[in-house]
Amino acid sequence: MSTPSHNYSAIVIGAGSTGSAVAHDLTLRGFAVTVVERGEIASGTTGRNHCLLHSGGRYCVKDQESAIECIEENMILRKIMPDALELNGGLFVAITDSDMDYKPLFLEGCEACNIPHKELTADEALKLEPNLNPEVKAAVWVPDGVFEPMRLCLSFLATAKSHGAVVRPFTEVKGLLMEGGRVTGVHVWDRIENKEFDIHADVVINAAGPWAEAIAEMAGIDVPVVPTPGVMVSMTGRHNQRVINRLNKSSDGDIVVPQRETSIIGTSSWKVEDADYIEIPEDHVRLMYERGAEMLPVLKSVSPRGIFTVARPLIGSRGEAEGRELSRTFKCFDHADEGVEGFVTISGGKTTTSRAMAETTVDVVCKKFGLEIPCTTRDTVLLSYRAFYTL
Ligand SMILES: Cc1cc2nc3c(=O)[nH]c(=O)nc-3n(C[C@H](O)[C@H](O)[C@H](O)COP(=O)(O)OP(=O)(O)OC[C@H]3O[C@@H](n4cnc5c(N)ncnc54)[C@H](O)[C@@H]3O)c2cc1C
């Protein structure tokens, strides 16, 4: 398909999963794109998350909007992303009577959200995952998977580069350029060359994850993004081949994701002011060990390889519900609504839903310029992440 022809340019702030997907979509719709990222690609939340390619199972009872987004995007990423995913599937496992009571609700949720699923007996589950708690009562299989976050971002960005995008890692936005009520570009610090300069564009997209609020403040705008961290504990050795989730209402320490040769227990949820300096609460770490071992008792006898945390950029206000109660869905803000033209923020969501977040964002951007260019990212197979370094 030929690239639509117009002369508009865009700057994307942040090369996490959201900014990378936005850059890809913008180039397909004919924009001249520059991506600025203060660190390495995927050095924010995306590079340190749990890496679950969500089937939607975790949200299908309480947050069906997110669950539907997840399963739709899971199925699309399988088609368009050739080498950043491990499609290993996941089990929701019932260990207690309370888990068994939750099972009918979970099955109804899967049906309502169109999540493919299959009930397994305890024996079938143990055959697939011999390290499961032998007390397991039943399990449900779903199409969970695992992504490699750096590769996922690089796949989007390699494809964007092949359509002319300029990607500038280690380039930090220090300020927004404003003319009248309009954002006309960014003032940046190139951290490698130690130089400061301006980059101009017709539109600036704030995809700075949990730092989105700080970027918006540069234009005097308040966006309701709440940095909501979670703790993860990476254990020595890979003890499960599939993602293992607890078959119950989402709670702390209820998932173990296999990533390469480790099993990673997660996670928790609380709110912080500053996404750069997050203290890891000791009691959260203890809870990860305890809850993880309820599903995979072998985790009691292996040592941790690493304990880490990172903040979700969730939509909400600090006074609102606790972290786990905030929805995992996403929102795009056109700041023309607050009187600032040429500036859009995208936040919330998940790495799994990054393509859909980009589609919504670029629809908003196109509308601002009166462009009617359909999104084609659902069917555009991405280049390999390897191409990023050769283009
Ligand atoms: C504990 C935890 C576990 C999670 N697990 C999963 C999971 O298993 N599966 C899933 O799909 N999602 C998961 N998520 C959600 C997912 O990680 C986030 O929704 C997603 O990574 C957000 O991506 P982003 O691109 O919006 O933000 P980020 O990845 O944070 O990207 C924003 C980028 O902006 C850059 N930036 C900030 N300020 C500036 C500046 N001034 N100038 C230039 N660049 C700047 C940052 O360096 C950063 O790289 C998890 C989140 C958490 C917290």
The ligand as an SDF file (V2000), in Angstrom:
LIG
                    3D

 53 58  0  0  0  0  0  0  0  0999 V2000
    4.3580   -4.0560   37.7330 C   0  0  0  0  0  0  0  0  0  0  0  0
    3.7890   -3.9690   36.3560 C   0  0  0  0  0  0  0  0  0  0  0  0
    3.5750   -5.1130   35.6020 C   0  0  0  0  0  0  0  0  0  0  0  0
    3.0290   -5.0140   34.3300 C   0  0  0  0  0  0  0  0  0  0  0  0
    2.8790   -6.1450   33.6130 N   0  0  0  0  0  0  0  0  0  0  0  0
    2.3680   -6.0700   32.3650 C   0  0  0  0  0  0  0  0  0  0  0  0
    2.2380   -7.2470   31.6110 C   0  0  0  0  0  0  0  0  0  0  0  0
    2.6100   -8.3260   32.0780 O   0  0  0  0  0  0  0  0  0  0  0  0
    1.7120   -7.1520   30.3710 N   0  0  0  0  0  0  0  0  0  0  0  0
    1.3110   -5.9620   29.8280 C   0  0  0  0  0  0  0  0  0  0  0  0
    0.8290   -5.9610   28.7040 O   0  0  0  0  0  0  0  0  0  0  0  0
    1.4390   -4.8110   30.5240 N   0  0  0  0  0  0  0  0  0  0  0  0
    1.9670   -4.8450   31.7770 C   0  0  0  0  0  0  0  0  0  0  0  0
    2.1020   -3.7110   32.5070 N   0  0  0  0  0  0  0  0  0  0  0  0
    1.6430   -2.4510   31.9370 C   0  0  0  0  0  0  0  0  0  0  0  0
    2.6720   -1.9240   30.9690 C   0  0  0  0  0  0  0  0  0  0  0  0
    3.9670   -2.0800   31.4880 O   0  0  0  0  0  0  0  0  0  0  0  0
    2.4520   -0.4460   30.6960 C   0  0  0  0  0  0  0  0  0  0  0  0
    1.1080   -0.1870   30.4170 O   0  0  0  0  0  0  0  0  0  0  0  0
    3.2810   -0.0200   29.4870 C   0  0  0  0  0  0  0  0  0  0  0  0
    4.6100   -0.4780   29.6190 O   0  0  0  0  0  0  0  0  0  0  0  0
    3.2940    1.4810   29.3720 C   0  0  0  0  0  0  0  0  0  0  0  0
    4.0680    1.8000   28.2490 O   0  0  0  0  0  0  0  0  0  0  0  0
    4.3390    3.2960   27.8780 P   0  0  0  0  0  0  0  0  0  0  0  0
    5.0690    3.2960   26.6150 O   0  0  0  0  0  0  0  0  0  0  0  0
    3.0540    4.0480   27.9720 O   0  0  0  0  0  0  0  0  0  0  0  0
    5.2480    3.8130   29.0940 O   0  0  0  0  0  0  0  0  0  0  0  0
    6.8440    3.6160   29.2700 P   0  0  0  0  0  0  0  0  0  0  0  0
    7.2810    2.2700   28.8860 O   0  0  0  0  0  0  0  0  0  0  0  0
    7.1740    4.0790   30.6400 O   0  0  0  0  0  0  0  0  0  0  0  0
    7.4330    4.6090   28.1840 O   0  0  0  0  0  0  0  0  0  0  0  0
    7.4980    5.9990   28.4220 C   0  0  0  0  0  0  0  0  0  0  0  0
    8.8750    6.4460   28.0050 C   0  0  0  0  0  0  0  0  0  0  0  0
    8.9270    7.8580   28.1070 O   0  0  0  0  0  0  0  0  0  0  0  0
   10.2620    8.1790   28.4330 C   0  0  0  0  0  0  0  0  0  0  0  0
   10.3190    9.5380   28.9590 N   0  0  0  0  0  0  0  0  0  0  0  0
    9.8860    9.9700   30.1650 C   0  0  0  0  0  0  0  0  0  0  0  0
   10.1590   11.2760   30.3010 N   0  0  0  0  0  0  0  0  0  0  0  0
   10.7770   11.6740   29.1570 C   0  0  0  0  0  0  0  0  0  0  0  0
   11.3080   12.9070   28.7150 C   0  0  0  0  0  0  0  0  0  0  0  0
   11.2830   14.0170   29.4710 N   0  0  0  0  0  0  0  0  0  0  0  0
   11.8830   12.9690   27.4800 N   0  0  0  0  0  0  0  0  0  0  0  0
   11.9440   11.8660   26.6810 C   0  0  0  0  0  0  0  0  0  0  0  0
   11.4490   10.6510   27.0760 N   0  0  0  0  0  0  0  0  0  0  0  0
   10.8610   10.5760   28.3080 C   0  0  0  0  0  0  0  0  0  0  0  0
   10.6530    7.1260   29.4570 C   0  0  0  0  0  0  0  0  0  0  0  0
   12.0620    6.9900   29.5550 O   0  0  0  0  0  0  0  0  0  0  0  0
    9.9600    5.9020   28.9200 C   0  0  0  0  0  0  0  0  0  0  0  0
   10.8220    5.0610   28.1810 O   0  0  0  0  0  0  0  0  0  0  0  0
    2.6680   -3.7660   33.7800 C   0  0  0  0  0  0  0  0  0  0  0  0
    2.9110   -2.6120   34.5270 C   0  0  0  0  0  0  0  0  0  0  0  0
    3.4650   -2.7110   35.8030 C   0  0  0  0  0  0  0  0  0  0  0  0
    3.7460   -1.4920   36.5790 C   0  0  0  0  0  0  0  0  0  0  0  0
  1  2  1  0
  2  3  1  0
  2 52  2  0
  3  4  2  0
  4  5  1  0
  4 50  1  0
  5  6  2  0
  6  7  1  0
  6 13  1  0
  7  8  2  0
  7  9  1  0
  9 10  1  0
 10 11  2  0
 10 12  1  0
 12 13  2  0
 13 14  1  0
 14 15  1  0
 14 50  1  0
 15 16  1  0
 16 17  1  0
 16 18  1  0
 18 19  1  0
 18 20  1  0
 20 21  1  0
 20 22  1  0
 22 23  1  0
 23 24  1  0
 24 25  2  0
 24 26  1  0
 24 27  1  0
 27 28  1  0
 28 29  2  0
 28 30  1  0
 28 31  1  0
 31 32  1  0
 32 33  1  0
 33 34  1  0
 33 48  1  0
 34 35  1  0
 35 36  1  0
 35 46  1  0
 36 37  1  0
 36 45  1  0
 37 38  2  0
 38 39  1  0
 39 40  1  0
 39 45  2  0
 40 41  1  0
 40 42  2  0
 42 43  1  0
 43 44  2  0
 44 45  1  0
 46 47  1  0
 46 48  1  0
 48 49  1  0
 50 51  2  0
 51 52  1  0
 52 53  1  0
M  END
$$$$
